[in-house]
Amino acid sequence: MNVLVINAGSSSLKYQLLDVDTREVYAKGNCERIGIEGSFVGHEELGGEKQKLEVALPDHKTAIKHVFDILKTLDKPIDGIGHRVVQGGWYFPESAVVDDKVLAQVREVAPLAPLHNYAEADVIEICRELFPEVGNVIVCDTSFHYNMPEKAHRYALPRDVVDKYHVRKYGAHGTSHRYIWRATNEFTNGQTHKLVSCHLGSGASLSAIEDGRDLETTMGLTPLDGLIMGTRCGTIDPATVFYLSRVGGYSIDEIDTMMNKQSGLLALSGHSDSRDIEDGAHAGDKDCQLALEMFYYRTSQLIMEMAQAMHGFDTMAFFCWHWRELR
């Protein structure tokens, strides 16, 4: 059975076509810098050399269409499509087969992960249009964090508000953190018990995992919380929203856009890609240097928070894309 696995991130789209029975990978690749100048598709198939195609990728719909155009040349049937979805909200504590209702629910909880769920829903929609006979399955990042202790996921807000609006810490990157746990435990021959898992891409988060169970994570109700990220501000005083609204005159939607798409490393350095920031820092750009210092500082702080949740840790694992110096 050939399955196309799709992972649509905030500014990237990774894919892999493989036979799930033999584990043979027919093709894999990545669409990078989606919505950013200098976008490209990296593609390799049947163990061959990786090709880089410089193409304009204004959005995720355009990116997945490029992927399907490339895969046509393989002449390998696609029997199923699996999608990583960031936010399952209160609907998806487990994976689900996609139908119209499921797709609508992915969009319904999208305000909890605005940079991801809308893009992921768009990609699912295109897949269903182009391959109506092929089944789609979603695997939600939030499932791994769903059973965190209440002391970790509960917010100190009135119970009626929490219950009515499903307000809690959902976390994100759960599929990645689960994989990091399994790979690390295997690498250490079962000697890992208290792991600080570090998922560091354009979106970034940490998790405290004790013997396979997630006890704490840095992202909250939405992926905006926690670390400084590519275009997200990370944790700040919540009253900043009130101040910007009352004194600055910004609307809630404007603040939402600002904090999710115009902040973070982009606001600090003028770049959202860590490679550009590191290059700028080496060239003497003060803003890039400050962005790196702040990112390292905040990451170190939150690593200690993860350690506290487990009363210490014996292993730390980094899953980094482009943080060359951090590695």
C-alpha angles and dihedrals in degrees: 000000000000115000127187109213116201127192111185110191129184093274103005143055121206124190141180131185112204144156103248092202099053096022089228110155112218097181141350138174150140138243107214137193093018107189090011129100113263097036120171146168120236112200137174131171138192092000093302131137118297115252125208117211116190106212136151110261107182093165144000094263089061091046096053091047089056089051093053091048089054094046092053089076091060095066091213118138119237109223098176141002125218122198130197107220119191102208124040093164116186092329104064119043084151138028119285141199110245121247130148092279094050092048090050090051091051087056092043093060092041093104085071090058107019097167092053119024096055090051092044091049090050091052092048089049092053091047091053091048095049096039107027091162094056122086121234125208127192124213111195124216091214094063093079091056097040096098099046113139112279090241087063102041101035120095121213093245129120112291094234091055093046093049098042097048099031091239113177141112106287099169124198142226088058095147089053095046091048090052092046090053094050095044093046094047090050092047091052093046093245095311095118113099107148112036131180102205116202119198106184119178133114082304112042138190143157130218135196108221122183116189091334097313120113111231102170141359136185102234115080138188085338135012089260093086127085126020127033104262140187096283102351124093096217121207115359134153105290089222087070086080092055092046094050090048098046101035103023096040094228119153121233090252091051092051090047091053092044095052096041103037109016104040138064119054090347092060093044100046109011089249132088096190115085092215091060091046094050091047090050092048091052089050090056100259104158094203091054091048091052091048090056093046092051093046093050092045095050093044091053091050094053094045086063090051090054090049091053091055089061096034089245136340137240100197139034122193128190124207101187131167107190107352095118097167094042091056 
